[in-house]
Amino acid sequence: MLEALILIVVGLILLTYAADKFVDAAVDLSTCLRIPTLVVGLVVVGFATSSPELIVSVTAAFNGHPSLSIGNAVGSNIANIGLVLGVTSIIVPLHLSQSTFDIEFRLMLVGLAIFTLIISDLTIVRLDGIILATSLLIILFLMIKFSGQGVPTGDNFHETQRPGLWKSVLMLLAGFIFMLLGSEALVRGSVGLAKIFGASDLFIGLTIVAIGTSLPELAASVAGALKKEADIAIGNIIGSNTFNALAVTAMPAFVEPFSIEVEALSRDVTTMWLLTIILILILLIGKNKLTICRRGGYILLACFCFYQFSLFQMQLVT
């Protein structure tokens, strides 16, 4: 048991530290290439902070634990909305631009809908993986094409001192390698702990792994909010949730087709959608439209805590 716990702690530390450096390098690279702020949040930060989920899922699939992949993807999306947006908006209220809500947020909903339809038959085959990956590329193209509409030119780019291009690339590679090492330790430790307590791979994926791999999103969103970069904070979650639903689910399918537990669809995907609907209501109802205020943050965080408590209660019963 001690070995499993050590692996989990080491894996989480490596993942969190490496992802943080990976995000810094990605933002530096985007500054060199003059990528719009919203694209930085959606693609560079959002997709980069989801790299741990992707690496963990592929590693889990190669190790014969594909259910952990689905639990990781769905659990991370739940954590992104309930934990990350909840905590971030409690610290600093977040405001979405109308164009971000009309375009990027709706494209995320399309991605979640495609994911839900694909897994509705409780099986993931290679054709499903191709559909999910293709959908991701199309949505990514549309996000980049329409991002920043209605945003003043002066606010559309980071105008900081440009870092070295090759330094950024090398930091990206180093961050990726250490994330790979961290994910391997995290998966081995999580599976070992699951076997000791008789917990399912799905449960471990929804709890320890999902929260652990969502820490980079939390760090990036809080940092973006504190720096008054709402597009970074919100775009991070929009991009990350889209990436989790489509890429993190698709990649294990290319390794080996697998079945999905009924609970993942009836309980966890339903929870993901309920939290998404609550988020939409928070954005549309109230005095400050398209704003996640502190009260909304408390609501999201409370929903996430209740969900995690329910998971532990169910696990104790079984």
N, C-alpha and C positions, 0 to 999 in steps of 0.2 A: 504493500500500500504506500509506504514511504517513497519508493521509487516512482510510482505513478504520480504522486503529488509533486515530487521534485520536477518531473518531466513537464507537468502542467504549468507550474510556476515559471520554469525556465523558458518554456514555449511562449507563454504570455508575455514575458519580459522581452524576449527576442522579437516577437511579432510587433509589439507596441513600439519599441525603440526603432526597429528597422522601418516600420511603416511611417513613423514620424519623419525619419530622415528621407525616406522615399518621397513623401509628400513635399518636403522642403525642396528636394532636388527637382521634382516635377514642376513645382511653381516657379523655380528659378529658370527651368527650361522654357516654360511658357512665357516668362518675361523676356527671355532672349528672342523668342519668336513672335512676340507681341500678340499673344492670344487673348481675346476678350475675357474680362473678369468672369462672366457667367459661364463661359466655356471652361475656364479654369475650375470653377466649382463643379460643373456637371461632369466633365470628362476627366480632367487631370486629377483633381482632388477626389471626386466621387468614385471614379473607377480605380484610382490608385489605392484608396483606402479599402476598397473591396478586394484587392489582391490577396490579402490573407484568407478571405472566405474562399476564393477560387483555388488557391494553393491547398488549403485544408481539404476541400471537397475532392480535388483530383487525387491527393495523397490518400484520402480515406477510400476512394474507389479502387485504387491500386492495391490497397491493403485488405480489400474484401469487405468494406463497411460502407456501401453506397447510401444506406439510410441516414447516416450521419451527414451526408451531403445535403439532402433535402431539409433535414432539421436545421442545418447550418444556414442555408439560404433563407428559409422562412423565418427562423428564429432571429436572424440578423436583421431582416426587414422589420420585424416586430420591435426589436431593440432600437433600430434606427428611428422609428416614429415615436415609440413610447419613452425610451430612455434618452436617446441623443437629443431629439427635438424637445422633449420635456425638460431635461436639465438645462439645455442651452437657452431656451426661452424663459426659464425661471431666472437665469443670470442676466440675460439681455433679451427683451422682447424682439421678435423677428418679424420683418415685414416683407411680403412678396410683392414684386411689381406685377401689374396687371398682365403684361406680356408673358412673364414667367408662369403665372397661373394658367393663362389661356393656352400656352404652347407646351412648355417643358413638363409642367405638372400633368397635363392631360396625356402627353406621350408616355409618361411613367405609368399612368392608369392603363393605357393600352398594353404596355409591356406586362403588367400584372395580370391583365385579363387573358393575354395569350398564354402566359405561364399556367394560370388556373385551368384553362381549357385543355392544355397539353397533359397535365397530370390528372385530369378528371377520371381517366380510365385506370388509374393506379399503377401504370407501367410507364417506364421511360426507355425507349429504344433509340437506336442511332438516328432514325428518321426524325424523331422528336428533337434530338439534339441539333440536327441540321436546321429544322424549322426555328428553334429557339435562337440559335446563333445568327441565322439570317435576319430574324426579326430584330435582334440587337443591332446589327449593322445598319438596318434601315432606320430604326429609331435614333441611333447615334448620328446618322447623316442628317436627319431632320432637325435634331437638337442643335447641331453645329450650324446648319444652314439658317435656322430662324432665331438662334440665340442672340440676345442683346438688342432685339427690335424694340424701339421706343426708349432705349437707354441713351442719354447724352454721350456724345463722343468722348468728352473729357473723363467720364466715369467708366468707360468701356475697357480701358486698359490699365495695367499696372505700370506706373511711370517711375519705378524705382531704378536704382543703379543696376545695370545689367550684369549678371554674373557670367563667368566663363562657360561657354557651351560644353566643352569637353569635360569640365569638372562636374557639371550637372549630369551629363550622361553617365560618367563613372559612378557618381553617387546613386543614380537610379539602379545601375547594375548591382552595386554593393547592397543596396537596400533590398532588392529582389532576392539575392542569394541568402541574406540573413532571414528574410521572411520565410523562405523555403525551409531553412533549418529550424526556425521557430515552429512552423506548422507541423513539421515531422514530429518534433518533441511533443507538441500539444495533442496531436492525434493519438500517438502511442500512449501518452499518459491518460488521456480521456477514455480510450478503449479499455485500458488496464483497470481504471477506476470503475468503469461500467461493469466489468466482469466481476470485480470484487463485491459490489453491492447488488448485482443482479439487475442493474438498470439497462434499459434498451439503448441502442445507438441513437435512436431518434430523440430520446429524452436528453442524453448528453449533448447532442447537437443543438437542441433547442435552448439549453441552459448554459453550461460552462463554455462550450465552444462559441456559441452565437454571441454571448456577451463579451467574451474575450476578444473575438475578431471584430467586434463593433467598437472597441476602445479607440482605434485610430479615427473612426468617424466622429466619435465624441470629442476627441482632442481637436480635430480639424474644425468642427462646427463651433465649438466654444471659442477657439482662437479667432476664427473668422468673425464671430459675433462681437467679440471684444474689440476687434480692430474695425468695427462698423462696416464689415464686408458681408452684408446680408446675403448677397448672391453666392458667396463662397459657402456660407453656412447652410442655406436652403438648397443650393445646387448640389452640394455634397450629398445630401440625403436623396434627392431626386435621382442623381446619377447612380448612387450606390444601390438603391432599391431596384432600379432598372437592371443594373449589372448583376445583382444577386439573383433576381428572378430568371433572367435569360441565360447569362453566361455560366454562373455557378451551377445551375441545374443542367446546362447543356454539356459541359465538359466531361462529367462522369459518364454520361451516356456514350461518349466516344470510346471510353475505356471498356465498358461492359454494360449491356442493358440490365435494368434492375426493376424490382417492384417497389411500390410505395405503400407504407402502412396506412390503413384506413384513417387512423387518428390524425395523420398529417394533413389530410384533406378536410375531414369533418370538424376537427378542433383547431388546428394551428393555422391553416390557410384561412379559415373563417375568422379567426382572431385577427389575422393580418388585415383582412378587408374591413372588419369592424373598426379597427384602429384608424384605418385610412379614411373611413366615412366620418369618424369622430373628428379627425384632423380637418376634413373638408368643412364640416359644420362649424368648427372653431374659426376657420378662415372666413366663412361667409356670414356668420351670425355675430351680432354685437356692434358696438359703436365703431370700432376700428376694423374696417373690412380688410381682408387679406393680411391680418396681423395675428401672430401667435403671441398673445400677451402672457403675463406670468400666471394668471388664473388658468389659461389654456394649457400652459406647461405643467401645472400641478395636476390637471385632469389627465393628461397623457401619461405622466409618470405614475399616477395612481393606477391607471388601467394596466400599465406594464407590470407593476408590482403585484397586482391582483392575479394577473396571468401567470407570473412566475410562482406565486404561492399555490395556485391551483395545480400547476404541473407537479410540484413537490408533493402535494396532498395526494394526487392520483398515483404518483410513483410509490408512495408509502402504502397505499391500499393494495396495489398489485404486488 
